[in-house]
Amino acid sequence: MLRCLAGLERPQRGRIQFGGHVWFDASTGVHVPPHRRNVGVLFQDYALFPHLSVARNIAFGASEMSRTAAARRLEELIDVFRLRGLETRLPRALSGGQQQRVALARAVFRRPQLLLLDEPLSALDRPTRDEVREDLRLLIHELAIPAYLVSHDRVDALTLADRTIVLDDGRVVQAGPTQEVFDHPATAAAARLVGIDTILLGRITAVRDGLARIQVEGRDVWAEAPADAGHEAALCIRAEDVALARHEVIDSSAMNRWRAVVRSEAREGPFVRVALDCGFHLSALVTRDAWQRLGLKPGDEAWAVAKAASIRSLPRG
């Protein structure tokens, strides 16, 4: 999609329009070449020239500017992207975050009307990614340039995007404000793509007071009601909405309490992701401190608890 927006590829059909200008129209043969679209691109691997300094990488697209204007723009971007003192360094002497800032400065050097970001954080390790993500968010806001971001990382989307388009095999399955898309996926396919941890298929056996009882692999799951009894539904359960206990929790208001067996554990920063077998597969995300206090290990029995209101039920799809 980004290559089509940049003019690097021609779609087989359709129309691309930006700011009232048609960049591509298959029916009329219109195709505005890349250099006339004034688009900045931040590639996944940054694509910095290894033999050029930071300053020369940033100013690589300055051929159409006067020397004075190019020098002024370079000085401005050196400050905006916090690259002062690094102007003469080669890319290999930079950290991953510094390389990204150089690549982004180059992408906006000619004041593009649109910025395209292709998996901009995927080349970074997790600690660096978390730090650079916040830098990128602030820079995009400061630059005030419309930006399209392609990412498979839901944290990137939640942090960087105002609106989200969910694509499945080239088709738009949902579009809207980012938080709304993540909080209320419209279909099971959209839920999978926005990173819902557990998606269960079942049949609604009862509906009351806005809640549905749904049978999944012989076990009952209470969730918000999407339709009448008898309909099939997909249940979306976020790992962070599942609580764990060593023994059955009697005094909880949660309607869902399942006996489970711990299958595996995996550390994710300050959290532990726990795979459970409740008669169906379930994922829970707990803090390291909570996991240590529980004292559970793979093979142990436990109880998984989830409130019905936290489980979204959708039409199958």
C-alpha positions in Angstrom: 0.0 0.0 0.0 2.8 2.5 0.9 4.6 1.7 -2.4 1.4 2.6 -4.3 1.0 5.8 -2.3 4.6 6.7 -3.0 4.2 6.0 -6.7 6.7 3.2 -6.7 4.1 0.7 -7.8 0.9 0.9 -9.9 -2.2 -0.8 -8.6 -4.1 -3.0 -11.0 -7.2 -1.1 -10.4 -8.6 1.8 -8.3 -7.9 5.4 -7.7 -5.5 7.3 -5.3 -6.3 10.9 -4.4 -4.6 13.2 -1.9 -5.6 16.7 -1.0 -7.9 17.0 -4.0 -5.2 15.8 -6.5 -5.5 12.5 -8.3 -2.2 10.6 -8.2 -3.4 7.5 -9.8 -6.5 6.4 -11.7 -6.6 3.0 -13.5 -9.6 3.9 -15.5 -8.1 7.0 -17.1 -4.4 6.0 -17.1 -3.3 8.8 -14.7 -0.1 8.1 -12.8 1.8 10.9 -11.2 5.5 9.8 -10.8 7.0 9.6 -7.3 9.1 12.8 -7.6 6.0 14.9 -8.3 4.0 13.6 -5.3 6.2 15.3 -2.7 6.1 12.3 -0.4 8.6 11.4 2.3 9.3 7.8 3.0 10.9 6.2 6.1 11.9 2.7 5.0 11.8 -0.3 7.4 15.6 -0.6 7.4 16.1 3.2 7.2 18.2 2.8 3.9 20.9 5.2 5.0 23.9 5.6 2.7 26.7 3.9 4.7 29.5 6.0 3.1 27.8 9.4 3.8 27.9 11.4 7.0 24.7 12.2 9.0 24.6 15.7 7.5 25.0 14.4 3.9 22.4 11.7 4.4 19.9 14.2 5.7 20.6 16.7 2.9 20.7 14.1 0.1 17.5 15.4 -1.5 18.8 19.0 -1.6 19.6 19.2 -5.3 16.5 21.3 -6.1 17.2 23.8 -3.3 19.6 26.7 -3.2 22.8 26.1 -1.1 21.6 28.7 1.4 18.2 27.2 1.8 19.5 23.7 2.1 22.0 24.7 4.8 19.3 26.5 6.7 17.0 23.5 6.5 19.8 21.1 7.6 20.5 23.2 10.7 16.9 23.3 11.5 16.5 19.5 11.3 19.7 18.8 13.2 18.1 20.6 16.1 14.6 19.2 15.7 15.9 15.7 15.6 18.5 16.2 18.4 21.4 15.3 16.2 23.7 18.1 17.1 27.3 16.8 17.4 26.7 13.8 15.2 26.8 15.6 11.9 30.1 14.1 10.7 29.5 10.5 11.9 28.8 7.6 9.6 25.6 5.5 10.1 27.6 2.6 11.5 28.7 4.8 14.4 25.1 5.6 15.4 22.7 3.8 17.7 19.4 2.4 16.2 17.5 5.3 17.6 19.9 7.8 16.1 19.8 6.1 12.7 16.0 6.3 12.8 16.1 10.0 13.5 18.6 10.6 10.7 16.3 8.7 8.3 13.2 10.6 9.4 15.1 13.9 9.0 16.0 12.9 5.5 12.4 12.0 4.8 11.1 15.4 5.8 14.0 17.5 4.4 12.0 18.7 1.4 8.9 19.5 3.4 6.7 16.7 2.1 3.0 16.9 2.1 2.7 13.3 3.2 4.9 11.0 5.3 5.0 7.2 4.8 6.4 5.0 7.6 7.1 1.4 6.8 7.4 -0.7 10.0 9.7 2.1 11.5 10.5 0.3 14.7 10.8 -3.3 13.6 14.6 -3.1 13.2 15.1 -2.2 16.9 15.4 -4.4 20.0 12.5 -4.1 22.5 14.1 -1.7 25.0 15.3 0.6 22.3 11.9 0.3 20.5 10.0 1.5 23.6 12.2 4.5 23.9 12.3 5.4 20.2 8.5 4.9 19.9 7.8 7.9 22.2 10.4 10.0 20.4 8.7 9.2 17.1 5.3 10.1 18.5 6.5 13.5 19.6 8.3 14.2 16.3 5.3 13.3 14.2 3.2 15.6 16.3 5.8 18.4 16.1 6.2 18.1 12.3 2.5 18.4 11.8 2.7 16.3 8.5 -0.1 13.7 7.7 1.5 10.3 8.1 0.6 6.8 7.1 2.1 4.1 9.3 2.2 0.4 8.4 2.9 -1.9 11.4 2.1 -5.4 12.7 2.7 -4.2 16.3 -0.4 -3.1 18.1 1.6 -1.0 20.6 2.9 1.0 17.6 -0.6 1.6 16.3 -2.0 2.6 19.7 0.9 5.0 20.5 1.4 6.6 17.1 -1.9 6.5 15.2 -5.0 8.7 15.5 -7.0 6.4 13.1 -6.4 2.8 12.3 -7.3 0.7 9.2 -7.3 -3.0 9.7 -6.4 -5.0 6.5 -6.9 -8.7 6.1 -5.5 -10.2 2.8 -5.7 -6.8 1.2 -9.3 -6.1 2.3 -10.4 -3.4 4.8 -12.2 -5.2 7.6 -12.5 -2.2 9.9 -11.5 1.5 10.0 -12.0 4.2 12.6 -10.4 6.0 15.6 -7.6 3.8 16.9 -8.8 3.3 20.4 -12.3 2.4 19.2 -10.9 -0.1 16.7 -8.9 -1.8 19.4 -11.6 -1.6 22.1 -14.4 -2.7 19.9 -13.2 -4.9 16.9 -16.1 -5.4 14.5 -15.4 -9.0 13.5 -13.3 -12.0 14.7 -10.9 -11.3 11.8 -10.4 -7.7 13.0 -10.0 -8.9 16.6 -7.2 -11.3 15.5 -5.4 -8.6 13.6 -5.5 -6.1 16.4 -3.9 -8.7 18.7 -6.7 -10.0 20.8 -5.0 -12.8 22.7 -7.8 -15.4 22.9 -10.6 -15.9 20.3 -13.0 -18.7 21.1 -15.9 -20.0 18.9 -19.1 -21.1 20.5 -22.9 -21.1 20.5 -25.1 -18.8 22.5 -27.4 -20.8 24.7 -29.0 -18.1 26.8 -29.4 -14.3 26.9 -30.3 -12.2 29.9 -29.8 -8.7 31.1 -27.5 -7.8 28.2 -25.3 -10.8 28.8 -25.0 -14.1 26.9 -24.1 -17.6 28.0 -22.0 -19.2 25.3 -20.9 -22.8 25.3 -17.3 -23.3 24.2 -15.9 -26.8 24.2 -18.4 -27.9 26.7 -17.7 -25.0 29.1 -19.9 -22.0 29.8 -18.5 -18.5 29.1 -20.5 -15.4 30.0 -20.0 -12.3 27.8 -21.8 -9.3 26.5 -24.7 -10.4 24.3 -24.4 -9.8 20.5 -27.5 -11.6 19.3 -30.3 -14.0 20.2 -29.8 -17.5 21.6 -28.9 -20.1 19.0 -26.5 -18.0 17.1 -22.8 -18.8 16.8 -20.4 -16.2 18.2 -16.7 -15.5 18.5 -15.5 -14.5 22.0 -12.6 -12.0 22.3 -10.7 -12.3 25.6 -7.7 -10.0 26.3 -5.0 -11.6 28.4 -4.8 -8.6 30.7 -8.5 -9.1 31.6 -7.8 -12.6 33.0 -6.9 -13.0 36.6 -5.3 -16.0 38.1 -5.7 -17.7 41.5 -4.4 -20.9 43.1 -7.8 -21.8 44.5 -11.4 -21.1 43.5 -12.4 -17.5 44.2 -15.7 -17.7 46.0 -16.3 -14.0 46.9 -15.7 -12.6 43.4 -18.4 -10.9 41.4 -16.9 -12.2 38.2 -19.3 -14.6 36.4 -16.5 -16.6 34.7 -14.4 -18.9 36.9 -12.6 -21.8 35.1 -10.5 -24.5 36.5 -7.3 -24.5 34.5 -3.9 -26.2 34.0 -0.8 -24.0 33.5 0.7 -25.1 30.2 3.6 -22.5 29.8 4.9 -19.2 31.0 6.9 -16.5 29.1 8.3 -13.3 30.3 7.4 -10.1 28.5 9.2 -7.2 30.2 7.5 -6.6 33.6 4.8 -9.1 32.8 4.5 -12.9 32.5 2.2 -14.4 29.8 0.7 -17.6 30.9 -0.9 -20.2 28.6 -3.7 -22.1 30.2 -5.9 -25.1 29.4 -9.4 -24.5 30.7 -11.0 -27.1 28.3 -10.2 -24.4 25.8 -6.9 -22.5 25.3 -6.7 -19.2 27.3 -3.9 -16.6 27.7 -3.4 -14.5 30.9 -1.0 -11.6 31.4 0.1 -10.9 35.0 2.8 -8.9 36.6 6.0 -10.7 37.5 5.3 -9.9 41.2 1.9 -11.4 41.0 3.3 -14.5 39.3 6.0 -15.0 41.9 3.4 -14.6 44.7 1.1 -17.2 43.1 4.1 -19.7 42.9 2.6 -21.5 39.9 4.6 -23.4 37.4 3.7 -25.4 34.2 1.6 -28.5 35.1 0.0 -26.9 38.2 -3.7 -26.5 38.6 -5.1 -22.9 38.9 -8.3 -20.9 38.5 -8.8 -18.3 35.8 -11.3 -15.5 36.4 -12.8 -13.0 34.0 -15.7 -10.6 34.2 -18.4 -11.1 31.6 -18.4 -7.3 30.8 -14.7 -7.6 29.7 -15.4 -10.3 27.1 -16.6 -9.1 23.7 -18.7 -11.4 21.6 -18.9 -11.0 17.8 -20.5 -12.7 14.9 -18.2 -15.4 13.6 -16.0 -14.3 10.8 
